[in-house]
Amino acid sequence: MDNNKMNNWPENSNVANYVNNSILNSLTLLTGMSHEIRTYINAIVGFSSLLRISGSNDDEDKEIKEQIYKSCEQLIELFDSFLDSAIIDNGGLETDLRKCNLDEVLAELIAEFRDDLVKTGNKEVNLETECHFLDISESFIDQGKVLRIIRCLFQNAVKNTESGYIKIGYDYCNGSITFCILDSSHCYYKYKEFLYTEDMNKSLKIFFDTTSAVNIILAKKLIRYLGGTIWIDWNGFTGTGVYFSIPVKVNGISNLSSQEFVKSVDIY
């Protein structure tokens, strides 16, 4: 069996029990998803009704259309994350290592996140980056899966952060690249519960947030598949930090020392 695929199985556990727990957790998530799906659909129907009766106020119509688009996007993301998680459980995942320039890829991703924050309309949250320029001419990673992981964790940060900041960071050291998504939310215990739970039904009764649970579960499965690790830590005294590290094959690392930069992007 491929070593990466073996990472999907917990060590020293009975395979049958693992499969049964996965099925039960999936059913629990489906139940929770049904509530959130109804919420998104009700929002779409409600905003559509407002659009029909709003008259000729262009600014108001634009705002309503943006809310409809946002609800549709959240609904699709929830479905995609759950289905991708199920595909991993069924062994339908394949590794797709490709050569890329990590600095360029991550710069594009951060620009995408900046636009996402603008779309939310939340002017109380800033996006910051704290990264080391890797200066790697070539790296071989499963770019699609890595970006999927970061997007899942960023979506959780946006969903749960009402004010303050969200910070994206990354660094390379000794054959591994470590990413962090830090925010000023108070979700340390919730994220930790979803990350380590063996009983999703119990966890969702403690923290009823199916979207965050699905995103964390998918990120965890993808990271394990890639041979990496994920952990939760405090960000300051009350904030939340999600970290993950994955192995990466690199060529052509510059002899220049890393240059750290911190950039704050105000979403006004």
N, C-alpha and C positions, 0 to 999 in steps of 0.2 A: 504493500500500500504506500502511496505517495506520502512523504513526511508531512507535507503541508496539510493533507487531508486528515492525517492522524491527529493534528492539532485541534480538530473539531471535537474530539472525544475527550472527556475529562479523565485525568489519570486515576488509576485504582478504583474505577467505578464499573458497575455492571452495565453492559451495553443495553440489555433489555430495559432496565430501570431508566437509563438515560433516554431511550426512545419514548417510553411511556410518559416521562416527565415533559419531554419536548412536545408531545401531542397534547397533553393537558394544558401546558402553557400556551400553546397555539390556540386552543379552544377558548381559553380565558381572554387572550388578546382579541380574538374575533368578537367576543361578547362586548368587550370594552370599546372596540372599534365601531360597533354598530351604533353606540351612543354618539360618538364623535362624528360619524358619517351623517347621522340624522341632523346633528347641529350644523354641519357645513351645508347640507342640502336645504335646511330651513332658512339659513342665511341667504343662500343663493335665490331661493323663491321670494323671500322677503324683499331683498334689494331689487329683484326684477320687478316686483309689484310697484315699488317706489319709483323705479325708472319709468314705468308706464304712466304714472300719474304726476310726475314731477314737473311737467310743463316744458318750457323752453329755456330754463336756467342752465346754461352750458357748463358752468363750474360745478353745479350740484350734480348734473348728469355725469360728468367726468369722475367725480368722487365716488358715485354709486357704482359706475362701471369698474373702477379700480377695486372696490370692495368685492364685487362679484368675481373678478379675475383672481383676487387673492384667495377667496374661499375655494374656488375651483382648483387652484394650484395646491393648496394645503390638502385638499381631498385626494388629489392625484399622488402627492408625495407620501401620504399615509398608506395608500394602496401599494405603491411601488416598494416601500420599505418592507411591508409585511410580506409581499410576494417574493422579494429578493431573499428574505430570511428563510422562507419555506423552500426556496430553490437550493439554498445551502444545505438545509437539513436533508434534502432528498439526493444530495451528492451531484447536483447538476452544475456545479461551479467548476470553471477551468482557469488555470493561471495564464495570464497574457502579459509576459514581460516584454517591455519595449524600451528602446533607447530614447531618452528625453533630456532636456535641460531643466532641472528641478527649479532653479531660480525663476526662469521664465514662466513655467507652469503655475507656480505658486503665486507669482505676481498677478497673473491673469485671474486666478481664483480669488484673490483678495479684492481685486477690482470688481469682480462679480458680486462678492459679499457686500461691498459698499453700495452697489446698486440695490441689492436686496433690502438693505436697511432703509434706504430712501423710500422704497415701495411700502414699507410698513407704516410710514408716516409718524414713527415715534421719534420725536426730536430730543428726547431725554437720554438717548443712548448714542455713544460714540464708538466707532470702530478703530482699534489701534492694532499695530503690528509690532512685534518685537522679534526680529529674526537675525540670523547670521547669514550673510551672503555666502553660499556654499562654494561658489566659484568652481563648480564641477563641470568639465566640458561634456562628459557623458555619464549618464546613470541609467541603470536598467531596473525598472520597477514595474509593477502592475498599476499603471497610472490610473486607470478607470476605477479600480477598487480603492486605491488610496484617496482619490478625490471624493468618492462616495462616502467614505468614512468621515472625512473632514466636513462634508456637507451635512451629514446626519447630526454631528455634534454641534455644528454652527446653528442649524435649525433649532435645536434644543435651547441653545443660548439665547437666540432671538425670542423664542416663545416665552422664556421664563425670566427675561431681564426687562424690567419696566423702566429703569433709569440707571445711569452710570456708564458702564463701558463693556465692550466685548473685545478681547485681545487674542489675536492669532500669533503663535510663535512656532519656530522650528529651528533645529540645529542638527549638524552631522558630527558624529564622533565614533571612531572605531568600528566602522562597518554598519552602523545603524543611524537612521534619522529619527529624531524624536520631535513630535508635534505637541503643542498644547493649545487648548481653547479655554481661556480664562474669562470669567465674567463676574459681575457684581451682584448676581442673584443669590438667593439663600437656598440653593438646591443641593447642597453637599449631601445631606442625608437621603434625599430622594434619588439622586443619581447613583449613590452607593448602593441603595436598596435594590434598584433595578439591575445594576451591574452584577451583583453577587447572589441574587435571589435564586432559590430552587423551587419556590412556590409563588408563581406570578399572581395567582388569585389572591393570596394573602397580601402581596406587595401592592396590588392595585387597590385593595381596600384601605391601605395606609395612605397611599398617594395616588389618587384617581387621576392619572395623566397617561392615557394610552399612547399618545403620540410620542412623548418622551421615552416611554418604555420601549416601544418598537424601534425607535432610532438607536437607543443604547444597545439593544439586543443585536440589531443588524451590525452596528459598528464592532461590537465584541466578536461576533462570528467572523466577520471579514478580517479583523486583525489577527485572530487565531489562525485563520486559513493561511495568512501571509507569514506566519511564524513569528508574530510579534506579541506584545503585551500591552495591556491597558490598565490604567489605575486612576483613582479619584483622590484629590487632595484639596485642602483648604486653599483659597486664594485670599491672602490677607487674613483678617479676623472673621469675616462673615461671607466672603465670596466663594466661588466654586471654581475648581480647576480640573479639567479632564486632560489626561496625558496618554499618549500612546507612542510606542517605539516599534519600528519594523526594520528588518535587515535590508540593506540596499547594496547592490554591486555598482561600484563607481570606477571610472577611468579618468585619468588626466586631471587630478586634483592640483590646483595651483599651489605654488610654494608661498604665495602671499598669505599673510595672516588674515583671519576672518575679520570682516568689518561689520560690527553690530550697528543696527540702526533701529530707531524707534520713531514711528510715524503715527500721528493721530489724525484720523479723518472724521471731521465733523459732518453730520448728515443734514445740517440745515440747508 
